[in-house]
Amino acid sequence: MPQIGTFTTSETGYVGSIKTLTLSLKAKLVTNSETGNDKAPDYRIVAGGVECGAAWKKVARDSDRSYLSCKIDDPSLPGAIYASLVKIDDGDEFALIWSRRSGD
């Protein structure tokens, strides 16, 4: 699965960049203060001052590793981008790993 971004922690969440063949942008995952229900995202994804996605805290079933399940969407994209933000083993960075949804 290809890595499409790199992030580090910040005071408000995470900061980094997303790069694909058609995207190259700086982005932030900002802690969501409006978590009024169980399905509300834990983070809002913001790029260029515009909210373009959300992320939810998850735990992998097979390894008990924590990660963020991210959904990025914008009218200019042909479809939503689904990715996981995972900690890189040897440092303070996090990798945004893209995965195609089943049936896409």
N, C-alpha and C positions, 0 to 999 in steps of 0.2 A: 504494500500500500504506500503510495507516495506521500512524502512530507510536503505540505503546501504552506507551512508557516512556522515561525519561531517566536516564542514569547518568554518574558521573564515576569516575575511578580512585581507588583507596584503597591502603593498605599491603598489604592481603590480596587485592586484586582490583578489584572495582567496587562502588559503592553508589549506590542511586537508588530510583526508584519505578516501579510498573506501574499503569496506569489504563486500564480499559475500561468498558463500560456496567455490568458486574457486578463488577468488581474495582477496588479502590483500596488498594494496599499498598506498604509500604517493602520493598525487597529488596536482597540482597547476592549477588554472584557471588564466591565464595571459592575461591582456588586449591586444586585437588584434590591432596593429598599422596599419594594412593593411585593412581598411574598405572602399574599393573603390567602393562598390556597396551596394544596399539595402539588398541583401541576405548574405553578408559577416558576419561571426560570430563576436560577440562582444568580445568573449574570446576564447583562445586556451587552451585546456586541455593537460597538460604535466605530465607524470609519468615516473620516472626513466630516465629523460633526453630525453624522446621520446614523440613527439606529438601523442596523441591517441584520440583526440576528439575536440569538439567545443561546445560553448554555446551561446545562443542568448537571449537578454533581451526581456521579454514578460510581459504582464499585464493580470491578470485573468479577464475574462468577468463578472463573477458574484460578485466579491468582490473588484475589482480595486487594488488588491495586486500585487506588482512587484515580479517576480521570474525569474530564468534563465532556459531555456529549453536546456538540455544537451544531446549530443549524443556522446557516447564513443564506439570506435571500434578498433579492432586489429585483425590481421590474426589468432591469437591463440584463439579468441572467436568464438563460433558457430554463432553469430549474433550480431548486434549492441545492446548496452544498451542505452535505452532512460530513462531519469530521469529529475526531476525538483529540482533545488536548491532553497529552500525557507527559509526565516528567521524564526527562532524559536521564538515564542512570548515572552518568559521570559528571553532573554539574547542576547549576541552578537554572538551566533552561528547560523549556517545555516545547515539545514538537506538536504541531497541528497536523494530524494524519487524516488524509481524505479517504473515504470509502464510499463506493457506489451502493446505493440501497438495492435490496433484492427487488427484481422486477423492473428496474430502471434501464 
